[in-house]
């Protein structure tokens, strides 16, 4: 089925599990595969897709005749009294009658203005729309999983940056304590170094808490298929040479929202055909086989039969010709035409929106790539500046304020660099989501 084909695109090829510090390593591909298999939103739409496939499977029933069989039996007991002009009246009670009847009826619509063909076409298109809806949910869920996964990676990188700052602060504490012990330092300098170290420890704990929350959030997106405790990758791979023309050239044939709008327009046109078919007569072939049997006991009428049986078949044609039906056919046709116009406008609107979204996302992508290149250069400068400031502080030719300022610059540089990497990934993912080919 279509939804199974879509999900099989991202089947995991690797069966090995990597362990880091006692925690299972979950790759992005494994997270996506788990999400496509068990994400609740995808499962709900998969159920709708199966329902549409069921309708499509049985749509040929509209071309088949209706055959119904009926059967019944009836027993009765009665009292009768009959008066005659030429003979004596008769009267009796306990008169028993038995009746058995059965019939098989066939009604086959031969022509209905081609409405049955339009109905089949509409159900086929509804099935295709269900597949497009499922693909749209798969694309959106995949993008959400990618963004959440790399958000954890971002926080992991921030955690490492904090640990690097902690190591520098620990060195500051040691140097400040050593300088104080030989009379070259001051107590406030040592205290400030300890305060800064404790602040980094608190930030480290907070960062760990954030990562736990994000891991649980990713687990929920995957339908709770991930381990309770797991590890993610250390880096964010980036595609830095995306071209907007490659996306715009294919977007009208691959963007799920545009495909949804186009399919709704197709369904509206088919519904118009169904409405127009109501103007035509309906011609049907009818046939029946009937059987009846009657038995009368204790009959008081000497001329009445005590047993009778009738059986036989009939066939023929019927035509139902619409003449006047409160103008409901004309009203339905006008409503269908308005829906066609509405869906055509919706298609134009969706194409315009997607093109605007692509331009906005691509501008953001270009900015983030430029910012990333700048921050890659800044981080090296900030690291070198801290090393120089730390060495000058160790030699006693600079103050702890200069070292703290260098540390603050390094921390800010890390924050900007890690944010630039993640934001570039967000922009890249958004462009692929809009293109409709995020699963490749």
PAMI-124869 format. One record per residue: residue number from 1; x, y, z negated of N, C-alpha, C in turn. Coordinates in steps of 0.1 Angstrom, whole numbers. Atoms other than C-alpha are relative to their C-alpha. Layout:
<timars>
  resi    npx    npy    npz   capx   capy   capz    cpx    cpy    cpz
   NUM      X      Y      Z      X      Y      Z      X      Y      Z
...
</timars>
This chain:
<timars>
  resi    npx    npy    npz   capx   capy   capz    cpx    cpy    cpz
     1      8    -12      0      0      0      0      9     12      0
     2     -8    -12     -2     11     36      6      7      4    -13
     3     -6     -5     12     17     45    -30     11     -9     -5
     4    -11      9      3     38     14    -35     12      3      9
     5    -11     -3    -10     59     23     -4      7     13     -5
     6     -7    -12      4     65     58    -18      8     -3    -12
     7     -8      3     12     76     45    -52     12     -8      3
     8    -11      9     -2     99     19    -37     12      8      6
     9    -10     -8     -6    119     47    -21     12      2    -10
    10    -11     -3     10    138     53    -54      2    -12     -9
    11     -3     12      8    142     17    -66     15      0     -4
    12    -14     -1      5    173     14    -87      8    -12      6
    13     -9     10     -6    202     -4    -70      9     -6    -10
    14    -10      4     10    224     -7   -100     -7     -6    -12
    15      6      7     11    216    -32   -127      9      1    -13
    16     -9     -1     12    246    -24   -150     -4     11     -9
    17      3    -11      9    241     -3   -181     13      4     -7
    18    -13     -6      6    269     20   -193     -3      4    -14
    19      2     -4     14    273     26   -230     10     10     -4
    20     -8    -11      4    287     58   -244     -2      2    -15
    21      1     -2     15    294     59   -282    -12     -8     -5
    22     11      8      6    270     31   -288    -14      3      6
    23     13     -4     -6    242     48   -267      0     -4     15
    24      1      4    -14    230     35   -234      0     12      9
    25      0    -11    -10    238     58   -204    -11     -2     10
    26     11      0     -9    208     67   -184      3     10     11
    27     -3     -9    -11    215     80   -149    -13      7      5
    28     12     -7     -5    192    104   -131     -8     -9      9
    29      8      9     -8    182     77   -106     -8     -9     -8
    30      7      9      9    172     54   -135    -12      8     -6
    31     11     -8      5    151     82   -150    -11      2     10
    32     10     -2    -11    134     90   -117     -8    -13      3
    33      6     13     -3    127     53   -110    -10     -3    -12
    34      9      3     11    112     49   -145    -12      9      0
    35     11     -9     -1     91     80   -140    -10     -3     11
    36      9      4    -11     77     69   -107     -8    -13     -2
    37      7     12      3     68     36   -121    -10      1    -11
    38      8     -1     12     52     47   -154     -5     14     -3
    39      5    -13      3     45     84   -153    -15      0      0
    40     15      1      1      9     89   -164     -7      7     11
    41      7     -7    -11      0    115   -138      1     -8     13
    42     -1      8    -12     13     93   -110     -9    -12     -1
    43      9     11      1     -6     63   -124    -14      4      2
    44     14     -5     -3    -38     83   -124     -3      2     14
    45      2     -2    -14    -34     93    -88      2    -13      8
    46     -1     13     -6    -23     58    -79    -14     -7     -1
    47     14      6      1    -57     46    -92     -9      6     10
    48      8     -7    -10    -74     72    -70      3     -5     14
    49     -4      5    -13    -54     60    -41     -5    -14      3
    50      5     13     -1    -64     24    -47    -15      0      3
    51     14     -2     -2   -100     35    -49     -3      4     15
    52      2     -4    -14    -97     52    -15      3    -11     10
    53     -4     12     -9    -80     21      0    -12    -10      0
    54     12      9      1   -110      1    -13    -11      5      9
    55     10     -5     -9   -134     24      5      3     -2     15
    56     -4      2    -14   -114     21     37     -1    -14      4
    57      1     15     -3   -113    -17     35    -14     -4      3
    58     14      4     -2   -151    -19     34     -8      9      9
    59      7    -10     -8   -159     10     58     -7     -7     12
    60      6      7    -12   -167    -15     86    -14     -5     -4
    61     13      4      4   -198    -24     66    -11      9      6
    62     10     -9     -6   -215      6     81     -4     -4     14
    63      3      5    -13   -215    -11    115     -8    -13      0
    64      6     13      1   -230    -43    102    -15      1     -3
    65     15     -1      3   -268    -51     99     -2     -2    -15
    66      4      3     13   -286    -51     66     -9    -12      0
    67      8     12      1   -300    -86     58     -4     -2    -14
    68      5      2     13   -322    -91     28    -10    -12      0
    69      9     12      2   -340   -122     16     -9      3    -12
    70      9     -1     12   -370   -121     -7     -8    -13     -2
    71      7     12      2   -389   -149    -23     -8      2    -13
    72      8     -2     12   -417   -151    -49    -11    -11      0
    73     11      9      2   -443   -174    -63    -10      6    -11
    74      9     -6      9   -475   -166    -81    -11    -10     -3
    75     11      9      4   -500   -187   -101    -10      8     -7
    76     11     -8      7   -534   -174   -112    -11     -9     -3
    77     13      7      4   -565   -187   -130    -10     11     -1
    78     10    -10      0   -597   -169   -125    -14     -6     -1
    79     14      4      0   -635   -171   -129     -7      8     11
    80      6     -7    -12   -656   -163    -98    -16     -2     -1
    81     15      1     -2   -693   -157    -91     -3      7     14
    82      4     -5    -13   -707   -153    -56    -15     -1      3
    83     14      0     -4   -742   -144    -43     -1      0     15
    84      3      1    -14   -756   -152     -9    -15      2      3
    85     14     -2     -4   -788   -143     10     -6    -13      5
    86      6     11     -6   -793   -176     26      1    -13     -8
    87     -1     12      8   -783   -200     -1      2      4    -14
    88     -1     -2     15   -780   -204    -38     13      7     -4
    89    -12     -6      5   -755   -184    -58      8    -11     -6
    90    -10      9      6   -724   -201    -70      8      7    -11
    91     -8     -6     11   -704   -195   -101      9    -11     -6
    92    -10     10      6   -673   -212   -117     11      7     -7
    93    -11     -5      8   -644   -207   -140     12    -10      1
    94    -12      9     -1   -609   -222   -143      5     -2     14
    95     -5      1    -14   -602   -216   -106     14      3      1
    96    -15     -2     -1   -565   -220   -100      4      2     14
    97     -5     -3    -14   -546   -205    -71     15      1     -1
    98    -15     -1     -1   -509   -209    -62      4      6     13
    99     -5     -7    -12   -490   -187    -38     15      0      0
   100    -15      0     -2   -455   -190    -25      3      8     13
   101     -3     -8    -12   -440   -164     -1     15      2      0
   102    -14     -2     -2   -405   -159     13      2      7     13
   103     -2     -7    -13   -390   -137     40     15      4      1
   104    -14     -4     -2   -356   -128     55     -2     12     10
   105      2    -11     -8   -355    -93     70     14      5      4
   106    -12     -5     -6   -328    -78     93     -3     14      5
   107      1    -13     -5   -323    -41    100     14      4      4
   108    -13     -3     -6   -295    -31    123     -1     13      7
   109      0    -13     -7   -288      5    132      9      0     12
   110     -7      1    -12   -278      6    168      6     14      4
   111     -4    -14     -4   -275     44    173     -5     10    -10
   112      4    -11     10   -275     73    148      7     13      3
   113     -7    -12     -4   -259    100    168     15      0     -2
   114    -15      3      2   -224     84    163      4      4    -14
   115     -3     -4     14   -227     94    126      9    -11     -7
   116     -7     10      7   -214     60    115     15      0      4
   117    -14     -1     -4   -182     65    135      7     12     -7
   118     -5    -11      7   -177     99    120      3     -3    -15
   119     -2      3     15   -182     85     85     12     -9     -1
   120    -12      8      1   -156     58     92     13      9      1
   121    -11     -9     -2   -132     85    104      3      9    -12
   122     -2     -8     13   -138    106     73      6     -8    -11
   123     -6      9     11   -131     77     50     14     -3      2
   124    -14      2     -3    -99     70     68      8     12     -3
   125     -7    -12      4    -89    106     64      1      3    -15
   126      0     -1     15    -98    106     27     11     -9     -5
   127    -11      9      4    -75     76     24     14      6      2
   128    -13     -6     -3    -47     95     41      2     12    -10
   129     -2    -11     10    -54    125     18      4     -5    -13
   130     -4      5     13    -51    103    -12     15     -4      0
   131    -14      3     -1    -17     92      0      9     13     -1
   132     -7    -13      1     -6    128      5     -1      6    -14
   133      1     -4     14    -19    137    -30     10     -7     -9
   134     -9      8      8      1    109    -44     15      4      3
   135    -13     -5     -3     32    120    -25      3     13     -7
   136     -2    -14      6     27    156    -38      3     -2    -15
   137     -2      2     14     25    142    -74     14     -6     -2
   138    -13      6      1     56    121    -68     11     10      1
   139    -10    -11     -2     75    151    -55      1      9    -12
   140      0     -9     11     64    173    -84      6     -7    -13
   141     -5      7     11     71    147   -110     15     -2      1
   142    -14      2     -2    105    139    -95      8     13     -3
   143     -6    -13      3    114    177    -96      0      3    -15
   144      1     -3     14    102    179   -132     10     -9     -8
   145    -10      9      6    124    149   -142     14      5      2
   146    -13     -5     -3    154    163   -124      3     12     -9
   147     -2    -12      8    150    197   -141      2     -3    -15
   148     -1      3     14    145    181   -175     13     -8     -3
   149    -12      7      2    174    157   -171     12      9      0
   150    -12     -9      0    199    184   -162     -1     11    -10
   151      1     -9     11    185    206   -189      7     -6    -12
   152     -8      8     11    198    179   -213     15      1      2
   153    -14     -1     -3    231    179   -195      5     14     -3
   154     -4    -13      3    232    217   -198      2      2    -15
   155     -1     -1     15    226    215   -236     12     -8     -5
   156    -12      8      3    253    188   -237     12      7      2
   157    -12     -8     -3    278    211   -221      1     11    -10
   158     -1    -11     10    268    239   -245      5     -6    -13
   159     -5      7     12    274    214   -273     15     -1      0
   160    -14      2     -2    309    207   -260      7     14     -2
   161     -5    -14      2    315    245   -258      0      4    -14
   162      0     -3     14    305    249   -294     11     -8     -7
   163    -10      8      6    328    221   -304     14      6      3
   164    -13     -7     -3    357    239   -286      1     12     -9
   165     -1    -11      9    348    270   -305      3     -4    -14
   166     -2      5     13    347    250   -337     15     -3     -2
   167    -15      4      2    383    237   -331      8     13     -1
   168     -8    -13      1    395    273   -326     -2      6    -13
   169      3     -6     14    377    285   -358      7     -8    -11
   170     -7      9     10    392    255   -377     15      5      0
   171    -13     -5      0    426    267   -365      2     14     -6
   172      0    -13      6    418    302   -375      0     -1    -15
   173      1      2     14    409    290   -410     14     -4     -6
   174    -13      5      4    442    271   -413     11     12      0
   175    -10    -11     -1    462    301   -401     -2     11    -10
   176      4    -10     10    443    326   -423      4     -5    -14
   177     -4      5     13    449    303   -453     15      0     -2
   178    -14      0      1    485    299   -446      6     14     -1
   179     -5    -13      1    491    336   -441     -4      6    -14
   180      4     -5     14    472    343   -474     10     -6    -10
   181     -8      7      9    494    318   -492     14      6     -1
   182    -13     -5      0    526    335   -481      0     16     -2
   183      1    -14      2    513    370   -487     -1      9     12
   184      1     -8    -12    509    381   -451    -15      2      4
   185     14     -2     -4    471    378   -449     -8      5    -12
   186     10     -5     10    440    390   -468    -11    -10     -2
   187     11     10      3    412    371   -485    -12      3      9
   188     11     -2     -9    385    388   -464      2     -7     14
   189     -4      6    -13    403    375   -433     -3    -15      0
   190      2     14      2    401    339   -446    -15     -2     -2
   191     14      2      2    365    343   -457     -8      2     13
   192      6     -2    -13    355    357   -423      2    -12      9
   193     -3     12     -8    372    327   -406     -9    -11     -4
   194      9     11      5    352    303   -428    -15      3      3
   195     13     -4     -3    320    322   -422     -3     -3     15
   196      2      2    -14    325    320   -384      0    -15      3
   197      0     15     -2    333    282   -387    -13     -6     -4
   198     13      5      5    301    276   -407    -11      4     10
   199     10     -4    -10    281    295   -381      1     -9     12
   200     -1      9    -11    295    273   -354     -5    -14     -4
   201      6     13      4    286    242   -374    -15      0      0
   202     14     -2     -1    251    255   -378     -6     -1     14
   203      4      0    -14    249    261   -341      1    -14      6
   204     -2     14     -5    262    226   -335    -12     -9     -4
   205     11      8      5    234    211   -356    -13      4      8
   206     12     -4     -7    208    232   -339      0     -5     15
   207     -1      5    -13    221    222   -305     -3    -15      1
   208      4     14      0    218    185   -314    -15     -2     -1
   209     15      1      2    182    191   -325     -7      3     13
   210      6     -3    -14    174    207   -291      1    -11      9
   211     -2     11     -9    189    178   -273     -9    -12     -3
   212      9     11      4    168    153   -293    -14      3      5
   213     14     -4     -5    136    172   -284     -1     -1     15
   214      0      2    -15    146    173   -247      0    -14      4
   215     -1     15     -3    154    136   -247    -14     -6     -1
   216     14      5      2    119    129   -261     -9      5     11
   217      8     -6    -11    104    152   -235      2     -7     13
   218     -3      7    -12    121    134   -207     -6    -14     -1
   219      6     14      2    110    100   -221    -15      0      2
   220     15     -1     -2     74    112   -221     -3      1     15
   221      2     -1    -14     78    121   -184      1    -13      7
   222     -3     13     -6     90     86   -177    -10    -11     -5
   223     10     10      5     60     70   -194      6     -8    -12
   224     -6      6     11     81     62   -225      8    -13      3
   225     -7     12     -5    103     38   -205     15      1     -4
   226    -14     -1      4    137     51   -218      2     -5    -14
   227     -2      4     14    154     39   -250     -2     12     -9
   228      2    -11     10    148     58   -282     12      9     -1
   229    -12     -8      1    184     69   -282      8     -3     13
   230     -7      3    -12    203     73   -249      9     12      3
   231    -10    -11     -4    231     94   -233     -3      3     15
   232      1     -4    -13    231    114   -201     13      3      6
   233    -13     -4     -6    257    125   -176      6     12     -6
   234     -7    -12      6    283    151   -184      0     12     10
   235     -1    -11    -10    281    172   -152    -13      1      8
   236     11     -3     -9    256    187   -128      5      1     14
   237     -5     -1    -13    263    179    -92     -9     10      8
   238      7    -11     -7    254    207    -68      3     -1     15
   239     -1     -1    -15    248    212    -31      1     15      3
   240     -3    -14     -1    263    245    -23     -1      6     14
   241      1     -4    -14    257    247     15    -14     -2      6
   242     14      2     -6    219    245     19     -3     11     10
   243      4     -9    -11    205    262     50    -15      2      0
   244     15     -3      1    171    280     49     -7     -4     13
   245      6      3    -12    165    273     86     -3    -15      1
   246      3     14      0    167    235     81    -12     -3     -8
   247     12      2      8    140    238     54    -12      6      7
   248     12     -6     -6    117    262     73     -4     -8     13
   249      3      7    -12    119    241    105     -9    -13     -2
   250      7     13      3    104    210     88    -11      2    -10
   251      8     -2     11     83    225     61    -15     -3      3
   252     14      2     -3     50    223     80     -4    -14      2
   253      3     14     -2     53    186     86      4     -8    -12
   254     -4      7     11     67    177     52     -4      5    -14
   255      4     -6     13     55    201     25    -14     -6     -4
   256     12      7      4     28    182      5    -12     10      0
   257     11     -9      1      6    213     -1     -5      4     13
   258      5     -3    -14      5    222     36     -7    -12      6
   259      7     12     -5     -3    186     45    -13     -2     -6
   260     13      1      7    -31    186     19    -10      9      7
   261      9    -10     -6    -46    218     34     -4     -5     14
   262      3      4    -14    -43    204     70    -10    -12     -1
   263      8     12      1    -59    171     59    -14      4     -4
   264     13     -4      4    -88    189     42     -7      7     12
   265      6     -6    -12    -93    209     74     -6    -11     10
   266      4     11     -9    -95    176     94    -13     -6     -6
   267     12      6      6   -121    162     69    -12      9      2
   268     11    -10     -2   -142    194     72     -5     -1     14
   269      5      1    -14   -144    190    110     -7    -13      2
   270      7     13     -1   -154    153    106    -14      2     -7
   271     13     -3      7   -181    164     81    -10      7      9
   272      9     -7     -9   -194    188    107     -6     -9     11
   273      5     10     -9   -197    159    132    -12     -8     -6
   274     10      7      7   -217    140    106    -13      8     -1
   275     12     -8      2   -240    169    100     -7      2     14
   276      6     -2    -13   -246    174    138     -7    -13      4
   277      6     13     -4   -254    136    142    -14     -1     -5
   278     14      1      5   -286    142    121    -10      5     10
   279      9     -6    -10   -301    160    151     -5    -11     10
   280      3     11    -10   -302    127    171     -9    -10     -6
   281      9     11      6   -328     99    167      9    -12     -4
   282     -6     12      5   -319     68    149     -7    -12      5
   283      6     11     -6   -325     36    168      5    -13     -7
   284     -4     12      8   -326      3    149     -7    -12      6
   285      6     13     -3   -332    -34    157     -5     -6    -13
   286      6      6     12   -355    -50    132     -5    -14      4
   287      5     14     -2   -364    -87    128     -2     -6    -14
   288      4      6     13   -379   -109    101     -5    -14      2
   289      6     14      0   -388   -145     93     -8      0    -13
   290      9      0     11   -418   -149     70     -6    -14     -2
   291      6     12      4   -432   -178     51     -9      2    -11
   292     10     -1     11   -464   -180     30     -7    -13     -1
   293      7     12      2   -482   -208     14    -10      2    -12
   294     11     -2     10   -515   -208     -6     -7    -13     -3
   295      7     12      4   -532   -235    -26    -11      5    -10
   296     12     -3      8   -567   -232    -41     -6    -12     -6
   297      6     11      7   -580   -256    -67    -13      4     -7
   298     13     -2      6   -616   -259    -80     -7     12      7
   299      6    -11     -8   -628   -236    -52    -15     -1      0
   300     15      1      0   -665   -228    -56     -6      3     13
   301      5     -3    -13   -668   -216    -20      3    -12      9
   302     -2     12     -9   -673   -247      3      7      3     13
   303     -5     -4    -13   -662   -227     33     15      5     -1
   304    -14     -5      2   -628   -215     18      9    -12      1
   305    -10     11     -1   -597   -235     25      7     -2    -13
   306     -7      4     13   -579   -253     -3     15      1      2
   307    -14     -1     -3   -545   -250     15      2      7     13
   308     -3     -7    -12   -530   -226     40     15      3      0
   309    -14     -3     -1   -495   -220     53      3      8     13
   310     -3     -9    -11   -481   -193     76     15      1      1
   311    -14     -2     -2   -446   -191     90      3      4     14
   312     -3     -5    -13   -429   -174    119     10     12     -1
   313     -9    -11     -1   -406   -146    130     -5     11      9
   314      3    -11     -9   -408   -112    146     13      8      2
   315    -11     -8     -2   -384    -88    161     -5     12      9
   316      4    -11     -8   -384    -54    178     10     12     -3
   317     -9    -12      1   -369    -19    179     -9     11     -7
   318      6    -11      6   -377     12    158      8     13      4
   319     -7    -12     -2   -368     48    165     -6     11     -9
   320      4    -11      9   -368     76    140      5     13      6
   321     -3    -12     -8   -369    110    158     -2     12     -9
   322      1    -12      8   -362    141    137     -8     11      8
   323      8    -10     -6   -388    168    145      1     13     -8
   324     -1    -11     10   -391    191    115      3     -5    -14
   325     -4      5     13   -374    185     82      4     12     -9
   326     -3    -12      8   -375    219     65     13      7      3
   327    -12     -6     -5   -346    231     86     13     -4     -8
   328    -11      4      8   -323    211     63     12     -4      9
   329    -11      4     -9   -303    198     93      8     12      5
   330     -6    -12     -4   -296    233    106      8      6    -12
   331     -8     -5     11   -286    244     71     12     -8     -3
   332    -12      8      3   -262    215     66     10      2     11
   333    -10     -3    -11   -246    222    100      7     14     -3
   334     -6    -13      3   -241    259     91     10     -1    -12
   335     -9      1     12   -226    250     57     13     -8      5
   336    -12      7     -5   -203    225     75      9      9      8
   337     -8    -10     -8   -192    252     99      8     10     -9
   338     -6     -9      9   -185    276     71     12     -7     -8
   339    -11      7      7   -164    249     53     12     -2     10
   340    -11      1     -9   -144    244     85      8     13      1
   341     -7    -13     -1   -136    281     87      8      3    -13
   342     -6     -1     13   -128    281     49     13     -8      0
   343    -12      9      1   -103    252     53     10      5     10
   344    -10     -6    -10    -87    269     84      7     11     -7
   345     -6    -11      7    -81    300     63      9     -5    -11
   346     -8      5     10    -68    279     35     13     -6      5
   347    -12      5     -6    -43    263     58     10     11      3
   348     -8    -12     -3    -30    297     70      6      6    -13
   349     -5     -5     13    -28    309     34     11     -9     -6
   350    -10      9      6     -9    278     23     13      1      7
   351    -12     -1     -8     16    281     51      7     13     -3
   352     -6    -13      4     22    318     42      6     -1    -13
   353     -5      1     14     26    310      5     13     -8      0
   354    -12      9      0     51    282     12     12      7      6
   355    -11     -8     -6     71    304     35      6     10    -10
   356     -5    -10     10     73    331      8      7     -7    -11
   357     -7      7     11     82    306    -19     14     -5      4
   358    -13      5     -5    110    292      3     10     12      0
   359     -9    -12     -1    124    327      9      5      4    -14
   360     -3     -4     13    122    336    -28     10    -10     -6
   361     -9     11      5    138    302    -38     14      1      6
   362    -13     -1     -7    165    306    -12      9     12     -5
   363     -7    -12      5    174    341    -23      5     -2    -14
   364     -5      4     13    176    328    -59     12     -9      1
   365    -10     10     -2    197    299    -47     14      7      4
   366    -12     -8     -5    222    323    -29      6      8    -12
   367     -5     -8     11    224    345    -60      7     -9    -10
   368     -6      9     10    231    316    -83     13     -6      4
   369    -13      5     -6    258    302    -60     11     10     -2
   370     -9    -11      2    275    336    -60      4      2    -14
   371     -3     -1     14    272    339    -97      8    -11     -6
   372     -7     12      4    285    304   -102     15      1      3
   373    -14     -1     -4    317    311    -82      7     11     -9
   374     -6    -11      9    322    343   -103      3     -5    -14
   375     -2      5     14    317    325   -136     11    -11     -1
   376    -11      9      0    341    297   -126     13      7     -1
   377    -13     -8      1    368    323   -122      1      6    -14
   378      0     -7     13    357    341   -155      4    -10    -11
   379     -2     10     11    359    309   -176     15     -2     -1
   380    -15      2      1    396    304   -167      7     12     -6
   381     -6    -12      6    404    340   -176     -3      0    -15
   382      4      0     14    385    337   -209      8    -10     -8
   383     -8     10      7    403    305   -218     14      4     -2
   384    -14     -5      1    437    320   -211      1     11    -10
   385      0    -11     10    428    351   -231     -1     -5    -14
   386      1      6     13    418    330   -261     13     -6     -4
   387    -13      6      4    450    310   -260     11     10     -3
   388    -10    -11      3    471    342   -258     -3      7    -14
   389      4     -7     13    451    358   -287      3     -9    -12
   390     -2      9     11    454    327   -308     15     -1     -3
   391    -15      1      2    492    325   -303      5     13     -6
   392     -4    -13      6    495    363   -311     -4      0    -14
   393      4      0     14    475    357   -342      9     -9     -8
   394     -9     10      7    497    327   -351     13      7     -4
   395    -13     -7      2    528    349   -348     -2     13     -8
   396      2    -11      9    512    377   -368      1     14      7
   397     -1    -13     -7    513    404   -341    -13      5      5
   398     14     -5     -3    475    407   -337     -9     -3    -12
   399      9      2     11    446    408   -360    -11    -10      3
   400     11     10     -2    417    383   -365    -11      6      8
   401     11     -6     -8    394    409   -349      2     -2     14
   402     -3      2    -14    412    406   -316     -3    -14      4
   403      3     14     -3    410    368   -318    -15     -2      1
   404     14      2      0    373    370   -327     -6      5     13
   405      5     -6    -12    367    393   -297      3     -9     12
   406     -3     10    -11    385    368   -274     -9    -12      0
   407      8     11      1    365    340   -288    -15      3      5
   408     14     -4     -4    332    359   -283     -1      1     16
   409      0      0    -14    342    365   -247      0    -14      7
   410      0     14     -5    349    328   -242    -13     -6     -1
   411     13      6      2    316    318   -257    -10      6     10
   412      9     -6    -10    297    343   -235      3     -6     14
   413     -3      5    -14    316    330   -204     -5    -14      1
   414      5     14      0    307    294   -213    -15      1      2
   415     15     -1     -1    270    304   -217     -4      4     14
   416      3     -4    -13    270    322   -184      3    -11     11
   417     -4     11    -10    288    294   -165     -9    -11     -1
   418      9     12      1    266    266   -179    -14      4      5
   419     13     -5     -5    235    287   -172      0      1     15
   420     -1     -1    -15    247    294   -136      0    -13      6
   421      0     14     -5    253    257   -130    -15     -5      0
   422     14      5      2    218    248   -143    -10      7      9
   423      9     -8     -8    201    277   -125      2     -3     15
   424     -3      4    -14    218    267    -92     -7    -13      3
   425      7     13     -2    204    232    -97    -15      2      1
   426     14     -3     -1    170    245   -104     -4      6     14
   427      3     -6    -13    170    266    -72      1    -11     11
   428     -1     11    -10    183    236    -52    -12    -10     -1
   429     11     10      1    156    213    -66    -13      6      5
   430     12     -7     -5    129    239    -59     -1      0     15
   431      0      0    -14    140    242    -23     -4    -14      6
   432      3     14     -4    139    204    -19    -14     -4     -3
   433     14      2      3    105    203    -36     -9      6     10
   434      8     -7    -11     91    229    -12      1     -7     13
   435     -2      7    -13    106    210     17     -8    -14      0
   436      8     13      1     88    178      4      9    -12      1
   437    -10     11     -2    120    157      7      9     -1    -12
   438     -8      1     12    132    157    -29      5    -14     -2
   439     -4     14      2    134    119    -28      7     -4     14
   440     -7      3    -12    161    110     -2      8    -12     -2
</timars>
